[in-house]
Amino acid sequence: MPVETPTLYTASAMAKHLDASEAKVKKAIKDMGLAPVAKKGCCAYYGAEEMAKLKASLK
């Protein structure tokens, strides 16, 4: 039986999904103090909860 894995997004992917600039998303992440769910090298990955919080704050 396959194991369901959560979908993770980089700041760039979230910006595309939320139709916002990457700089605006990165600033919101920093201002809100959101911590990445996972990190690989220099890339930070965020989950769906963080995306929902960003979506609410960018409106």
Beta strands, then each sheet from edge to edge (+ up, - down):
strand 1: 38-40
strand 2: 43-45
sheet 1: 1+ 2-
end
